[in-house]
């Protein structure tokens, strides 16, 4: 799951669940609704070996930098 994404945006993972040594793509949708700024996205997952978490920085600009 993801929290901390800009208000009005949506998030989703391409593959869920992920098998070991696999990967998944995080998609952030409705980005036109996002207010410019810096955000910290908090990712969390549950596996047979326990809970895992990670943080990801996201910068949103009004125009291309």
DSSP file (Angstrom, degrees, kcal/mol; ACC not computed):
  #  RESIDUE AA STRUCTURE BP1 BP2  ACC     N-H-->O    O-->H-N    N-H-->O    O-->H-N    TCO  KAPPA ALPHA  PHI   PSI    X-CA   Y-CA   Z-CA
    1    1 A X              0   0    0      0, 0.0    43,-2.3     0, 0.0     2,-0.4   0.000 360.0 360.0 360.0 163.4    0.0    0.0    0.0
    2    2 A X  E     +A   43   0A   0     41,-0.2     2,-0.3     9,-0.1    41,-0.2  -0.985 360.0 174.2-131.3 138.6    1.0    3.6   -0.4
    3    3 A X  E     +A   42   0A   0     39,-1.8    39,-2.8    -2,-0.4     3,-0.1  -0.932  58.3  48.5-134.9 163.0    0.3    6.7    1.7
    4    4 A X  S    S+     0   0    0     -2,-0.3    36,-0.2     1,-0.3     3,-0.1   0.456  70.2 143.5  88.7   0.9    1.5   10.3    1.5
    5    5 A X        -     0   0    0      1,-0.1    -1,-0.3    37,-0.1     3,-0.1  -0.372  63.8 -79.4 -70.8 155.7    0.7   10.7   -2.2
    6    6 A X    >   -     0   0    0      1,-0.1     3,-2.0    -3,-0.1    -1,-0.1  -0.200  57.7 -91.8 -56.9 143.2   -0.6   14.1   -3.2
    7    7 A X  T 3  S+     0   0    0      1,-0.3    28,-0.2    -3,-0.1    -1,-0.1  -0.274 112.1  23.3 -55.6 135.9   -4.3   14.8   -2.6
    8    8 A X  T 3  S+     0   0    0      1,-0.3    -1,-0.3    -3,-0.1     2,-0.2   0.231  99.0 110.9  90.5 -13.9   -6.5   13.8   -5.5
    9    9 A X    <   -     0   0    0     -3,-2.0    -1,-0.3    24,-0.1     2,-0.3  -0.502  56.2-142.3 -89.4 163.2   -4.0   11.3   -7.0
   10   10 A X  E     -C   29   0B   0     19,-1.7    19,-2.5    -2,-0.2     2,-0.3  -0.869  10.1-157.5-119.9 156.8   -4.4    7.6   -7.1
   11   11 A X  E     +C   28   0B   0     -2,-0.3     2,-0.3    17,-0.2    17,-0.2  -0.964  16.1 161.0-133.4 152.1   -1.8    4.9   -6.6
   12   12 A X  E     -C   27   0B   0     15,-1.5    15,-3.1    -2,-0.3     2,-0.4  -0.964  31.2-125.3-165.6 152.6   -1.6    1.3   -7.7
   13   13 A X  E     -C   26   0B   0     -2,-0.3    13,-0.2    13,-0.2     3,-0.1  -0.851  14.0-142.6-103.7 138.7    0.9   -1.5   -8.2
   14   14 A X  S    S+     0   0    0     11,-2.3     2,-0.5    -2,-0.4    -1,-0.1   0.879  91.7  31.5 -66.1 -40.3    1.1   -3.4  -11.5
   15   15 A X  S    S-     0   0    0     10,-0.1     2,-0.3    -3,-0.1    -1,-0.2  -0.984  76.3-164.9-123.2 124.4    1.8   -6.8  -10.0
   16   16 A X  S    S+     0   0    0     -2,-0.5     2,-0.2     1,-0.3    -3,-0.0  -0.833  74.5  30.0-156.4 113.4    0.3   -7.7   -6.6
   17   17 A X  S    S-     0   0    0     -2,-0.3     2,-0.4     0, 0.0    -1,-0.3   0.461  84.2-154.5 -83.0 166.8    1.3  -10.0   -5.0
   18   18 A X        -     0   0    0     -2,-0.2     2,-0.2    -3,-0.1     3,-0.1  -0.904   9.2-135.5-107.5 133.2    4.9  -10.2   -6.1
   19   19 A X    >   -     0   0    0     -2,-0.4     3,-2.0     1,-0.2     0, 0.0  -0.531  46.2 -71.7 -82.5 156.4    6.8  -13.5   -6.0
   20   20 A X  T 3  S+     0   0    0      1,-0.3    -1,-0.2    -2,-0.2     3,-0.1  -0.135 122.5  17.2 -51.8 141.2   10.4  -13.5   -4.5
   21   21 A X  T 3  S+     0   0    0      1,-0.3    -1,-0.3    -3,-0.1     2,-0.1   0.492 106.9 115.2  70.9   8.2   13.0  -11.9   -6.8
   22   22 A X    <   -     0   0    0     -3,-2.0     2,-0.3     1,-0.0    -1,-0.3  -0.304  51.6-147.9 -94.0-177.5   10.1  -10.2   -8.7
   23   23 A X        -     0   0    0     -3,-0.1     2,-0.3    -2,-0.1    -4,-0.1  -0.939   4.0-153.8-146.1 167.2    9.2   -6.5   -9.0
   24   24 A X        -     0   0    0     -2,-0.3     2,-0.5   -10,-0.1    -6,-0.0  -0.991  18.4-125.3-144.6 148.3    6.2   -4.3   -9.5
   25   25 A X        -     0   0    0     -2,-0.3   -11,-2.3     2,-0.0     2,-0.6  -0.831  17.7-142.7 -98.1 129.2    5.6   -0.9  -11.0
   26   26 A X  E     -C   13   0B   0     -2,-0.5     2,-0.5   -13,-0.2   -13,-0.2  -0.813  17.7-162.6 -88.8 123.6    4.0    1.8   -8.9
   27   27 A X  E     -C   12   0B   0    -15,-3.1   -15,-1.5    -2,-0.6     2,-0.6  -0.922   7.2-159.6-109.5 131.8    1.7    4.0  -11.0
   28   28 A X  E     -C   11   0B   0     -2,-0.5     3,-0.3   -17,-0.2   -17,-0.2  -0.953  20.3-168.2-109.6 118.6    0.6    7.4   -9.8
   29   29 A X  E     +C   10   0B   0    -19,-2.5   -19,-1.7    -2,-0.6    -2,-0.0  -0.568  56.5  30.7-107.7 168.8   -2.6    8.5  -11.5
   30   30 A X    >   +     0   0    0    -21,-0.2     3,-1.9    -2,-0.2     4,-0.2   0.870  64.0 163.6  54.8  42.9   -4.6   11.7  -11.9
   31   31 A X  G >   +     0   0    0     -3,-0.3     3,-1.5     1,-0.3    -1,-0.1   0.702  61.3  75.0 -66.2 -19.0   -1.4   13.8  -11.5
   32   32 A X  G 3  S+     0   0    0      1,-0.3    -1,-0.3   -24,-0.1    -2,-0.1   0.750  91.9  57.3 -63.4 -21.2   -3.1   16.9  -12.9
   33   33 A X  G <  S+     0   0    0     -3,-1.9    -1,-0.3   -25,-0.1     2,-0.2   0.590  85.5 106.1 -83.1 -10.9   -4.9   17.1   -9.5
   34   34 A X    <   -     0   0    0     -3,-1.5     2,-0.3    -4,-0.2   -26,-0.1  -0.484  68.2-132.6 -76.8 136.4   -1.6   17.2   -7.6
   35   35 A X        -     0   0    0     -2,-0.2    25,-0.1   -28,-0.2    -2,-0.1  -0.684  36.0 -98.3 -82.0 138.2   -0.4   20.5   -6.1
   36   36 A X  S    S+     0   0    0     -2,-0.3     2,-0.3    23,-0.1    25,-0.2  -0.268  77.7  87.6 -56.6 141.1    3.2   21.4   -6.8
   37   37 A X  E    S- B   0  60A   0     23,-1.9    23,-3.0    -3,-0.0     2,-0.4  -0.926  76.9 -65.8 156.1-177.1    5.6   20.5   -4.0
   38   38 A X  E     - B   0  59A   0     -2,-0.3     2,-0.3    21,-0.2    21,-0.2  -0.887  46.7-174.3-106.3 134.5    7.7   17.7   -2.4
   39   39 A X  E     - B   0  58A   0     19,-3.1    19,-2.7    -2,-0.4     2,-0.6  -0.931  21.3-143.2-128.4 148.8    6.0   14.6   -1.0
   40   40 A X  E     - B   0  57A   0     -2,-0.3     2,-0.4   -36,-0.2    17,-0.2  -0.962  19.1-156.6-111.3 114.8    7.2   11.6    0.9
   41   41 A X  E     - B   0  56A   0     15,-3.3    15,-2.5    -2,-0.6     2,-0.6  -0.773   4.4-150.4 -90.8 132.9    5.4    8.4   -0.2
   42   42 A X  E     -AB   3  55A   0    -39,-2.8   -39,-1.8    -2,-0.4     2,-0.4  -0.919  11.3-164.6-107.2 117.4    5.4    5.7    2.4
   43   43 A X  E     -AB   2  54A   0     11,-3.3    11,-2.2    -2,-0.6     2,-0.4  -0.834   8.8-179.8-102.4 137.3    5.2    2.2    0.9
   44   44 A X  E     + B   0  53A   0    -43,-2.3     2,-0.3    -2,-0.4     9,-0.2  -0.993   3.5 173.8-138.3 147.1    4.3   -0.8    3.0
   45   45 A X  E     - B   0  52A   0      7,-2.6     7,-3.0    -2,-0.4     2,-0.4  -0.974  21.3-138.4-147.4 157.1    4.0   -4.5    2.3
   46   46 A X  E     + B   0  51A   0     -2,-0.3     2,-0.3     5,-0.2     5,-0.2  -0.971  27.1 166.8-120.4 134.7    3.4   -7.7    4.1
   47   47 A X  E >   - B   0  50A   0      3,-2.0     3,-1.7    -2,-0.4    -2,-0.0  -0.820  53.4 -93.9-135.3 176.7    5.2  -11.0    3.3
   48   48 A X  T 3  S+     0   0    0      1,-0.3     3,-0.1    -2,-0.3    -1,-0.0   0.736 126.2  54.0 -65.5 -20.3    5.7  -14.3    4.9
   49   49 A X  T 3  S-     0   0    0      1,-0.3    -1,-0.3     0, 0.0     2,-0.2   0.370 123.4 -91.3 -94.8   4.8    8.9  -13.0    6.5
   50   50 A X  E <   -B   47   0A   0     -3,-1.7    -3,-2.0     2,-0.0    -1,-0.3  -0.683  61.5 -30.1 122.4-173.9    7.1  -10.0    8.0
   51   51 A X  E     -B   46   0A   0     -2,-0.2     2,-0.3    -5,-0.2    -5,-0.2  -0.601  52.6-167.2 -83.8 141.4    6.1   -6.4    7.3
   52   52 A X  E     -B   45   0A   0     -7,-3.0    -7,-2.6    -2,-0.3     2,-0.3  -0.935   5.8-178.5-126.5 150.1    8.3   -4.3    5.1
   53   53 A X  E     +B   44   0A   0     -2,-0.3     2,-0.3    -9,-0.2    -9,-0.2  -0.987   5.8 175.3-147.4 157.0    8.3   -0.5    4.5
   54   54 A X  E     -B   43   0A   0    -11,-2.2   -11,-3.3    -2,-0.3     2,-0.3  -0.980  21.4-132.5-155.5 155.9   10.2    2.0    2.4
   55   55 A X  E     -B   42   0A   0     -2,-0.3     2,-0.4   -13,-0.2   -13,-0.2  -0.883  17.1-167.8-114.4 148.6   10.0    5.7    1.7
   56   56 A X  E     -B   41   0A   0    -15,-2.5   -15,-3.3    -2,-0.3     2,-0.3  -0.998  16.3-134.0-138.6 129.6   10.1    7.4   -1.7
   57   57 A X  E     -B   40   0A   0     -2,-0.4     2,-0.4   -17,-0.2   -17,-0.2  -0.652  21.2-173.1 -84.3 139.4   10.5   11.1   -2.5
   58   58 A X  E     -B   39   0A   0    -19,-2.7   -19,-3.1    -2,-0.3     2,-0.5  -0.985   6.7-164.6-134.7 122.9    8.3   12.6   -5.2
   59   59 A X  E     -B   38   0A   0     -2,-0.4     2,-0.5   -21,-0.2   -21,-0.2  -0.930   6.0-163.1-107.5 128.8    8.6   16.2   -6.5
   60   60 A X  E     -B   37   0A   0    -23,-3.0   -23,-1.9    -2,-0.5     2,-0.3  -0.946   7.9-167.4-113.3 129.6    5.7   17.7   -8.4
   61   61 A X        -     0   0    0     -2,-0.5     3,-0.1   -25,-0.2     4,-0.0  -0.816  29.7-132.9-115.0 154.1    6.3   20.7  -10.6
   62   62 A X  S    S+     0   0    0     -2,-0.3     2,-0.3     1,-0.1    -1,-0.1   0.808  96.6   5.1 -70.4 -30.4    3.8   23.1  -12.3
   63   63 A X  S    S-     0   0    0     -3,-0.0    -1,-0.1     0, 0.0     2,-0.0  -0.918 105.2 -65.8-144.9 167.0    5.8   22.8  -15.5
   64   64 A X              0   0    0     -2,-0.3    -2,-0.1     1,-0.2     0, 0.0  -0.345 360.0 360.0 -58.4 133.0    8.8   20.7  -16.7
   65   65 A X              0   0    0     -4,-0.0    -1,-0.2    -2,-0.0    -3,-0.0   0.506 360.0 360.0 -69.4 360.0   11.9   21.7  -14.7
